[in-house]
Amino acid sequence: MRYKFLSVLLIAFVVLGCTGSIAAPFMPANDSVVLERLPFKASDPTIRALRRLRDELSNDPSNLEKATALASRYYQLALADGDPRYIGYAQAALAPWWTLADPPVPVLVLRATLRQYNHDFDSALVDLNKATLREPRSGTAWSLLAAVHMVQAEYVVARKECENLHGLASELIVLACVATVDNLSGQAQSSYAALRNAYEATPNATPAEKLWVITRLAEMADRLGRSNEAEGYFKAALALDITDAYLQAVYAEFLLDENRMNDVVSLLKGKERSDVLLVRLALAEKASDLPQAKDHEAAIRARFDAARMRGDKLHIQDEARFFLYFLKDPKEALRLAQENWQTQHEPSDARMLLEAALGAKDAAAAKPALDWLAQSRIEDRHLEKLVRQIAQLGSNP
């Protein structure tokens, strides 16, 4: 699932003060070429800014400042809308520097950002380590390093990188970064309380900071089984009126777990352009026997088939989910979940692996996730329920 690492990587753009398979690099020659029908009106300031930057860069493609500004805008659109094609457009903006071994620091950081989005974590880490050596006060680089190491379950390293943000980001964001690590490594109650208290004591936080922190609080509350508190935080985050696909995805997950299918449909209707949101919408429609579920299932299958042809593994966790719950093929779902686990170790990865192992009635296949749970000491009501079911499965071969 793409959004699990966006959840922590958004902090890089919060540090900068911003709000809310790679396509083949392509830069349009003029405005008559349709890149993509953006989810905004033609008069929207986002469209005007993109057109201006794109035109300026087309006239001066080696302008580093304009190239990084355009790439950043496209990445923000990917975060907001959940469409990975914007990542290809961002890469195209950086084309003059993309293949350089040692490009300018802003390009190193942005290239790492785009690479991690596409799950190329090793290359992203190489770029980020170079960036922090050359610019030790790059808050964006340190936050990205922390995020990637969290995805890889390297919590000790990630926590140190969060602490390196002191003086480079607001104290609320530094604490939120540390609390996120602690919440995944055996300190669920204390990290949740610390972040909640810090947020309540910082009423003047920026909207971007509020969005990031409130969403983290909602996830923490949900893992602890405090559904009412989680619901309150999700609604508070939505009330900020910042378009954010990750927030929509995790709130939809919460609603699915609460068996509130109508609310999922209401939340995600009209957001079908995002593969991840479409999967969750289709799950709710299928559970409610809505007629559009079949059309959406066919659309999901077509998108996954196209991704396979491109060699794109960006959606591998959701593809495992699709095979398990739509195609009723637990063996293929397990294979995909195992492949996903090779590079990513977050709660949603563990959950998918455990669910697939249960579906395939293969308790032994759950061992990597069970080992991670024991080592991390994470507290998560959803994972704990699955662990009990796996244990029962193992005792009744």
Helices and strands as residue ranges (DSSP letters): H 3-15, H 45-59, H 64-81, H 85-93, H 95-98, H 105-117, H 121-134, H 139-151, H 155-163, H 171-183, H 188-200, H 207-223, H 227-239, H 245-257, H 261-268, H 275-287, H 292-310, H 316-325, H 330-341, H 347-359, G 363-366, H 367-376, H 381-395
